[in-house]
Amino acid sequence: MLGIQQVRMRGKTSRAPLFRLLGIALLGSGVICTTASGQEALAPVEVAHARKVDLATGQSFVGTVFPARTSDVGSAVDGRVVALPVRDGQAVAAAEPIAELLRGLLEIELAGAAAELDRRQQVLAELQAGSRPEELEQARADTARLEASLEYARSRLTRIERLVTRGTATTDELQDALAEVRQAEASLRGSRAALAMAEAGPRVEQIAQAAAAVAVQNAAVERINDQLSKHTIRAPFAGWVVERFTEKGEWVARGGLVARIVELDRVEIEVHVPERHVGRLRSGMEVRLEFDAAPTQTWIGTIDQVVPQADLLSRNFPVRVLLENQLHEGVPILRGGMLARAWLPVGRIGRVTVVPKDAVVLGGPQPIVFAVTPTAGNSDGDSQSGTVRPVPVTLGAAVGAAVAIDGEIAAGTPVVIRGNERLRPGTAVRYPLPVQAPLP
């Protein structure tokens, strides 16, 4: 037995170290036990009931994976390749540059065209602004000066006319005075016309001509910009570069190929189906697919097209199935040319057992489904506990979000659809109630 030792702190007796020592001693002697001793925590899962449905039995057909879209990207202009920033196997975003062509001469032309456009815009702005105040003031001053000159010429003509009447002025002097009046009148008319033009500003036709000249030059600038944009060759959609057709320094002719890009966010599986089965297939049907490249995953695609033209030698019809691809470490799992096996519902219709596709656990020698055996009397109304057992199954055709199975699972059996990746045989679980049946 450990002795009781008191520790005095600041004049007071403290028993805290005593309890710490007792705790350590009891822990070491195994006296203290966890409250969960002998009772394993229940793993939280979600379940659904297996059910029976009428379904055509599935039959496996070999198919090939194709990208959803393939584009052989070409050049719209002639030019020398000065940059090729992409490599085979590289991912590209939509509109990402994949090649650059030499563009020095076009950039020089663009600078000249832009300068000419600026000059024409300034001319148009000058016409639209009209006459400057200084020009109007000058025109008014000229008009006033000529009005004064005309008044003086008329006054002088009147005086000479009186002198001629008295005989003190000659006829030549009279003619000179009359000519001065007429000249002053003409000058005044011209000055008044110039003032009116200055006050009215440029003619509408002049402004229209200047605006048209600006539009013509603006189109020239846009044409050069368009040519420049074509010297940068871009990806038409997000995808993957699978082949390059040129290299840096090579000459690319207009229409020449630069690179091949494929879209792998979705893939198309082409399956060739004999004519005796093709009549049972319709667009929109869901199809279960298997791939050697991804044996641990469940893949459900949708029939996109049943091509109504058979191969004349084999009498097989192409059936195209669309499937959403998945990424692994940023790389698509399914790629063009891979082998696929499609389970098509073309067999005889019968009663089959279906479970949600999330109930199927792949990765082992055979697909398995974890069936739950409820623990009798262990339900609180909101949840139920039980134990799981792995059941090997053979997969059949897809039906909605479910898949047909062949194994020792009866209709109504609860099967784990969430949390099954961490289960082991005999694991105790708890799942919420009520349990839903899978939709066919």
C-alpha positions as CSV (number, residue, x, y, z in Angstrom):
1,M,0.0,0.0,0.0
2,L,1.1,3.5,-0.8
3,G,1.3,5.7,2.2
4,I,-0.7,8.9,2.4
5,Q,1.6,11.9,2.0
6,Q,0.4,15.4,2.6
7,V,2.0,18.3,0.8
8,R,2.0,21.7,2.5
9,M,1.7,24.7,0.1
10,R,1.8,28.2,1.4
11,G,0.8,27.1,4.9
12,K,-2.2,25.0,3.7
13,T,-2.4,21.3,3.4
14,S,-3.1,20.0,-0.2
15,R,-4.2,16.5,-1.1
16,A,-4.1,17.0,-4.9
17,P,-0.7,15.2,-5.4
18,L,-2.1,12.3,-3.3
19,F,-5.0,11.7,-5.7
20,R,-2.6,11.9,-8.7
21,L,-0.4,9.2,-7.1
22,L,-3.5,7.0,-6.3
23,G,-4.6,7.4,-9.9
24,I,-1.3,6.3,-11.3
25,A,-1.1,3.4,-8.9
26,L,-4.6,2.1,-9.7
27,L,-4.0,2.5,-13.4
28,G,-0.8,0.5,-13.2
29,S,-2.5,-2.2,-11.2
30,G,-5.4,-2.5,-13.7
31,V,-8.1,-1.4,-11.2
32,I,-9.3,1.4,-13.4
33,C,-11.2,0.2,-16.5
34,T,-12.8,2.1,-19.4
35,T,-16.6,2.3,-19.4
36,A,-16.6,0.6,-22.8
37,S,-14.7,-2.5,-21.5
38,G,-16.0,-5.5,-23.3
39,Q,-18.3,-3.5,-25.5
40,E,-17.2,-2.5,-29.0
41,A,-18.4,0.9,-30.4
42,L,-21.1,0.5,-33.1
43,A,-20.0,1.6,-36.6
44,P,-22.5,4.2,-38.1
45,V,-23.7,3.1,-41.5
46,E,-26.7,3.7,-43.8
47,V,-28.6,0.8,-45.3
48,A,-31.2,0.0,-47.9
49,H,-33.4,-3.0,-48.6
50,A,-32.7,-5.4,-51.5
51,R,-35.7,-5.9,-53.6
52,K,-37.1,-8.0,-56.5
53,V,-38.0,-6.4,-59.8
54,D,-38.9,-7.6,-63.3
55,L,-35.8,-7.0,-65.4
56,A,-34.2,-8.3,-68.5
57,T,-31.1,-10.3,-67.7
58,G,-27.9,-8.6,-68.7
59,Q,-25.5,-9.8,-71.3
60,S,-21.9,-8.6,-71.6
61,F,-20.7,-7.0,-74.8
62,V,-17.2,-5.8,-75.6
63,G,-16.8,-2.1,-76.4
64,T,-14.1,0.6,-76.9
65,V,-13.7,3.9,-75.1
66,F,-13.6,7.0,-77.2
67,P,-13.3,10.7,-76.1
68,A,-16.5,12.6,-76.1
69,R,-15.0,15.1,-78.5
70,T,-11.8,15.1,-80.6
71,S,-10.5,18.1,-82.4
72,D,-7.6,18.3,-84.8
73,V,-6.7,22.0,-84.2
74,G,-5.3,23.7,-87.3
75,S,-3.9,27.2,-88.1
76,A,-6.1,29.8,-89.8
77,V,-3.1,31.6,-91.3
78,D,0.3,30.9,-92.7
79,G,3.3,31.4,-90.3
80,R,6.4,30.1,-88.6
81,V,5.9,28.5,-85.2
82,V,7.8,30.4,-82.6
83,A,6.4,28.8,-79.5
84,L,4.7,25.4,-78.8
85,P,4.0,25.4,-75.0
86,V,2.1,22.1,-74.8
87,R,3.3,18.5,-74.7
88,D,1.6,15.2,-75.5
89,G,-0.5,14.2,-72.5
90,Q,-0.9,17.8,-71.1
91,A,-4.2,19.1,-69.9
92,V,-5.3,22.4,-71.4
93,A,-8.1,24.8,-70.5
94,A,-10.6,26.2,-73.1
95,A,-9.0,29.0,-75.1
96,E,-5.5,28.3,-73.7
97,P,-2.7,29.0,-76.2
98,I,-1.2,25.9,-77.7
99,A,1.0,27.5,-80.4
100,E,2.3,31.0,-81.3
101,L,3.2,32.1,-84.9
102,L,5.7,34.8,-85.9
103,R,3.8,38.2,-85.7
104,G,6.5,40.9,-85.9
105,L,5.4,42.4,-89.3
106,L,1.7,42.5,-88.3
107,E,2.6,44.3,-85.1
108,I,4.4,47.0,-87.1
109,E,1.4,47.3,-89.5
110,L,-0.9,47.6,-86.4
111,A,1.1,50.4,-85.0
112,G,0.9,52.4,-88.3
113,A,-2.8,51.7,-88.7
114,A,-3.5,52.7,-85.1
115,A,-1.7,56.0,-85.6
116,E,-3.7,56.8,-88.8
117,L,-6.9,56.0,-87.0
118,D,-5.9,58.4,-84.2
119,R,-5.2,61.2,-86.8
120,R,-8.6,60.6,-88.5
121,Q,-10.4,60.6,-85.1
122,Q,-8.7,64.0,-84.3
123,V,-9.9,65.4,-87.7
124,L,-13.5,64.3,-86.9
125,A,-13.3,65.7,-83.5
126,E,-12.2,69.1,-84.9
127,L,-15.1,69.2,-87.3
128,Q,-17.6,68.2,-84.7
129,A,-16.3,70.9,-82.3
130,G,-17.0,73.6,-84.9
131,S,-15.2,77.0,-85.1
132,R,-13.1,78.2,-82.2
133,P,-14.1,81.4,-80.4
134,E,-11.0,83.2,-81.7
135,E,-11.9,82.4,-85.3
136,L,-15.4,83.8,-84.8
137,E,-14.0,86.9,-83.2
138,Q,-11.6,87.4,-86.1
139,A,-14.5,87.0,-88.6
140,R,-16.6,89.5,-86.8
141,A,-13.7,92.0,-86.6
142,D,-13.1,91.7,-90.4
143,T,-16.8,92.3,-91.1
144,A,-16.8,95.4,-88.9
145,R,-13.7,96.7,-90.6
146,L,-15.2,96.2,-94.0
147,E,-18.4,97.8,-93.0
148,A,-16.5,100.9,-91.9
149,S,-14.6,100.9,-95.2
150,L,-17.8,100.7,-97.1
151,E,-19.3,103.6,-95.1
152,Y,-16.2,105.7,-95.8
153,A,-16.3,104.8,-99.6
154,R,-19.9,105.8,-99.8
155,S,-19.3,109.1,-98.0
156,R,-16.4,109.9,-100.3
157,L,-18.6,109.1,-103.4
158,T,-21.3,111.5,-102.2
159,R,-18.8,114.3,-101.7
160,I,-17.2,113.8,-105.2
161,E,-20.6,113.7,-106.8
162,R,-21.3,117.2,-105.3
163,L,-17.9,118.4,-106.5
164,V,-18.6,117.2,-110.0
165,T,-21.9,119.1,-110.0
166,R,-20.0,122.2,-109.1
167,G,-17.3,121.5,-111.7
168,T,-14.5,121.2,-109.2
169,A,-14.0,117.4,-109.7
170,T,-13.4,115.4,-112.8
171,T,-15.4,112.5,-114.1
172,D,-12.4,110.1,-113.5
173,E,-12.4,110.9,-109.8
174,L,-16.1,110.1,-109.8
175,Q,-15.5,106.8,-111.5
176,D,-12.7,105.9,-109.0
177,A,-14.9,106.7,-106.0
178,L,-17.8,104.6,-107.5
179,A,-15.4,101.7,-108.0
180,E,-14.2,101.9,-104.4
181,V,-17.8,101.7,-103.2
182,R,-18.5,98.6,-105.3
183,Q,-15.2,97.0,-104.1
184,A,-16.0,97.7,-100.5
185,E,-19.5,96.2,-100.9
186,A,-18.1,93.0,-102.5
187,S,-15.5,92.7,-99.7
188,L,-18.2,93.1,-97.1
189,R,-20.5,90.5,-98.7
190,G,-17.6,88.0,-98.6
191,S,-16.7,88.8,-95.0
192,R,-20.3,88.4,-93.9
193,A,-20.5,85.0,-95.7
194,A,-17.3,83.9,-94.0
195,L,-18.7,85.0,-90.6
196,A,-21.9,83.0,-91.3
197,M,-19.9,79.9,-92.2
198,A,-17.8,80.3,-89.1
199,E,-20.9,80.6,-86.9
200,A,-22.6,77.6,-88.6
201,G,-19.6,75.4,-88.4
202,P,-18.6,72.6,-90.8
203,R,-21.1,71.1,-93.2
204,V,-23.0,67.9,-92.2
205,E,-21.5,66.2,-95.3
206,Q,-17.9,67.1,-94.1
207,I,-18.5,65.6,-90.7
208,A,-20.1,62.5,-92.3
209,Q,-17.1,62.1,-94.6
210,A,-14.7,62.3,-91.7
211,A,-16.8,59.8,-89.7
212,A,-16.7,57.4,-92.6
213,A,-12.9,57.8,-92.9
214,V,-12.6,56.9,-89.2
215,A,-14.9,53.8,-89.7
216,V,-12.8,52.6,-92.6
217,Q,-9.6,53.0,-90.6
218,N,-11.1,51.3,-87.6
219,A,-12.0,48.3,-89.7
220,A,-8.4,48.2,-91.0
221,V,-7.2,48.1,-87.3
222,E,-9.7,45.4,-86.5
223,R,-8.6,43.3,-89.5
224,I,-5.0,43.4,-88.3
225,N,-6.0,42.6,-84.8
226,D,-8.0,39.6,-86.1
227,Q,-4.9,38.5,-88.1
228,L,-2.8,38.8,-84.9
229,S,-5.3,36.8,-82.9
230,K,-5.1,34.0,-85.5
231,H,-1.3,33.9,-84.9
232,T,-2.1,32.6,-81.4
233,I,-3.7,29.1,-81.8
234,R,-5.9,28.2,-78.9
235,A,-7.6,25.1,-77.5
236,P,-11.3,25.0,-78.6
237,F,-12.3,23.3,-75.4
238,A,-10.9,22.0,-72.1
239,G,-9.2,18.7,-72.7
240,W,-6.0,16.8,-73.2
241,V,-3.3,17.1,-75.9
242,V,-2.8,13.6,-77.3
243,E,-0.6,14.4,-80.4
244,R,1.4,17.4,-81.8
245,F,1.7,17.7,-85.6
246,T,4.4,20.4,-85.7
247,E,7.4,21.7,-83.8
248,K,9.0,25.1,-83.0
249,G,10.6,26.6,-86.0
250,E,8.5,24.8,-88.6
251,W,6.3,26.5,-91.1
252,V,2.6,26.0,-90.8
253,A,0.4,26.6,-93.8
254,R,-3.1,27.9,-93.6
255,G,-5.2,24.9,-92.6
256,G,-2.2,22.9,-91.4
257,L,-2.6,20.8,-88.3
258,V,-1.0,21.8,-85.0
259,A,-2.3,19.5,-82.3
260,R,-5.0,17.0,-81.5
261,I,-7.1,17.6,-78.4
262,V,-9.6,15.3,-76.8
263,E,-12.3,15.9,-74.2
264,L,-12.2,13.2,-71.4
265,D,-14.6,14.8,-68.9
266,R,-17.1,12.5,-70.6
267,V,-16.3,9.4,-72.7
268,E,-18.2,7.5,-75.2
269,I,-18.2,3.7,-75.3
270,E,-19.0,2.2,-78.6
271,V,-20.5,-1.3,-78.3
272,H,-21.3,-3.5,-81.3
273,V,-24.6,-5.4,-80.7
274,P,-26.0,-8.2,-82.9
275,E,-29.2,-7.5,-84.8
276,R,-31.2,-9.9,-82.7
277,H,-30.7,-7.8,-79.6
278,V,-30.6,-4.2,-80.9
279,G,-34.4,-3.9,-81.0
280,R,-34.6,-4.0,-77.2
281,L,-32.2,-1.1,-76.7
282,R,-33.4,2.5,-76.4
283,S,-31.7,5.9,-75.9
284,G,-31.7,6.8,-72.2
285,M,-31.3,3.3,-70.9
286,E,-28.7,2.9,-68.2
287,V,-25.9,0.5,-68.7
288,R,-23.4,-1.0,-66.2
289,L,-19.8,-0.9,-67.5
290,E,-16.6,-2.7,-66.5
291,F,-13.1,-1.6,-67.3
292,D,-9.9,-3.5,-66.7
293,A,-8.3,-0.1,-66.0
294,A,-10.7,0.5,-63.1
295,P,-11.8,-2.8,-61.7
296,T,-12.6,-1.4,-58.2
297,Q,-15.3,1.0,-59.3
298,T,-18.9,0.7,-60.4
299,W,-19.6,2.6,-63.6
300,I,-23.1,3.4,-64.9
301,G,-23.5,5.0,-68.3
302,T,-26.5,6.0,-70.5
303,I,-27.2,4.9,-74.0
304,D,-26.9,8.0,-76.2
305,Q,-27.5,6.5,-79.6
306,V,-28.4,3.3,-81.3
307,V,-27.1,3.8,-84.7
308,P,-29.6,2.5,-87.3
309,Q,-26.9,1.2,-89.7
310,A,-25.3,-2.2,-89.2
311,D,-21.9,-3.3,-90.3
312,L,-22.5,-5.2,-93.6
313,L,-20.1,-8.0,-92.7
314,S,-20.8,-8.6,-89.0
315,R,-24.5,-7.4,-89.0
316,N,-23.7,-5.7,-85.7
317,F,-25.1,-2.3,-84.8
318,P,-23.0,0.4,-83.1
319,V,-24.5,1.4,-79.7
320,R,-22.9,4.5,-78.1
321,V,-23.0,4.9,-74.4
322,L,-22.1,8.1,-72.6
323,L,-20.3,8.0,-69.3
324,E,-19.0,10.7,-66.9
325,N,-15.3,10.1,-66.4
326,Q,-13.5,10.4,-63.1
327,L,-10.1,11.8,-62.2
328,H,-7.4,10.1,-60.1
329,E,-4.6,12.5,-59.0
330,G,-5.7,14.9,-61.7
331,V,-5.6,12.4,-64.5
332,P,-8.7,10.9,-66.1
333,I,-9.2,7.2,-65.3
334,L,-10.8,6.3,-68.6
335,R,-8.9,7.1,-71.8
336,G,-9.4,6.7,-75.5
337,G,-8.9,3.2,-76.8
338,M,-9.5,1.3,-73.5
339,L,-11.4,-1.9,-73.4
340,A,-14.9,-1.9,-71.9
341,R,-17.5,-4.4,-71.2
342,A,-21.1,-3.2,-71.2
343,W,-23.9,-5.2,-69.6
344,L,-26.9,-4.6,-71.7
345,P,-30.5,-5.6,-70.7
346,V,-31.1,-7.8,-73.7
347,G,-31.8,-11.2,-72.1
348,R,-35.1,-12.7,-71.0
349,I,-37.3,-10.8,-68.5
350,G,-37.4,-12.3,-65.1
351,R,-37.5,-11.6,-61.3
352,V,-34.1,-10.4,-60.2
353,T,-32.7,-9.0,-57.0
354,V,-31.4,-5.4,-57.1
355,V,-29.4,-3.3,-54.7
356,P,-28.1,0.3,-54.8
357,K,-24.9,0.4,-56.8
358,D,-23.3,2.0,-53.7
359,A,-23.8,-1.3,-51.8
360,V,-21.4,-3.1,-54.1
361,V,-17.8,-3.3,-52.8
362,L,-15.2,-4.0,-55.5
363,G,-11.5,-4.6,-55.4
364,G,-11.4,-8.2,-54.2
365,P,-11.5,-11.5,-56.1
366,Q,-15.3,-11.0,-56.5
367,P,-17.8,-8.2,-55.8
368,I,-19.3,-8.3,-52.4
369,V,-22.3,-6.8,-50.6
370,F,-22.5,-6.3,-46.8
371,A,-25.8,-7.7,-45.6
372,V,-27.0,-6.7,-42.1
373,T,-28.5,-9.1,-39.6
374,P,-30.5,-6.9,-37.2
375,T,-30.0,-7.5,-33.5
376,A,-33.4,-8.5,-32.0
377,G,-34.8,-6.1,-29.5
378,N,-32.1,-3.5,-30.0
379,S,-34.0,-0.7,-31.7
380,D,-35.0,2.7,-30.2
381,G,-37.4,3.6,-33.0
382,D,-34.9,6.0,-34.7
383,S,-32.1,3.5,-35.3
384,Q,-31.4,-0.2,-35.3
385,S,-28.2,-2.1,-34.5
386,G,-26.9,-5.3,-36.1
387,T,-23.9,-7.2,-37.5
388,V,-22.7,-7.4,-41.1
389,R,-21.6,-10.3,-43.2
390,P,-20.0,-10.1,-46.7
391,V,-21.9,-11.8,-49.4
392,P,-20.2,-12.5,-52.7
393,V,-22.4,-11.6,-55.7
394,T,-22.3,-11.6,-59.4
395,L,-23.3,-8.3,-61.0
396,G,-25.9,-8.0,-63.7
397,A,-27.5,-5.1,-65.7
398,A,-28.1,-1.6,-64.2
399,V,-31.6,-0.4,-63.4
400,G,-31.7,3.3,-62.5
401,A,-29.4,3.9,-59.4
402,A,-29.5,0.1,-58.7
403,V,-27.8,-2.9,-60.1
404,A,-29.0,-6.5,-60.5
405,I,-27.1,-9.1,-58.4
406,D,-27.0,-12.8,-58.2
407,G,-26.0,-14.1,-54.7
408,E,-27.3,-15.2,-51.3
409,I,-29.3,-12.0,-50.6
410,A,-33.0,-12.2,-50.4
411,A,-35.5,-9.4,-51.1
412,G,-35.9,-7.2,-48.0
413,T,-32.4,-7.9,-46.7
414,P,-30.8,-4.7,-45.4
415,V,-27.5,-4.0,-47.2
416,V,-25.0,-1.3,-46.3
417,I,-24.8,1.6,-48.8
418,R,-22.7,4.1,-46.8
419,G,-19.7,3.3,-44.6
420,N,-19.1,-0.2,-46.2
421,E,-15.6,0.6,-47.2
422,R,-14.3,0.2,-43.6
423,L,-16.4,-2.9,-42.6
424,R,-15.1,-6.4,-41.7
425,P,-17.1,-9.6,-41.2
426,G,-19.1,-9.5,-38.0
427,T,-18.7,-5.7,-37.5
428,A,-21.4,-4.3,-35.2
429,V,-23.2,-1.4,-36.8
430,R,-26.1,1.0,-36.2
431,Y,-28.2,2.5,-38.9
432,P,-31.1,5.0,-39.0
433,L,-34.7,4.0,-39.5
434,P,-36.8,3.7,-41.6
435,V,-34.8,1.8,-44.3
436,Q,-35.7,2.7,-47.9
437,A,-35.9,0.3,-50.8
438,P,-33.8,1.1,-53.9
439,L,-35.6,2.7,-56.7
440,P,-35.5,0.7,-59.9
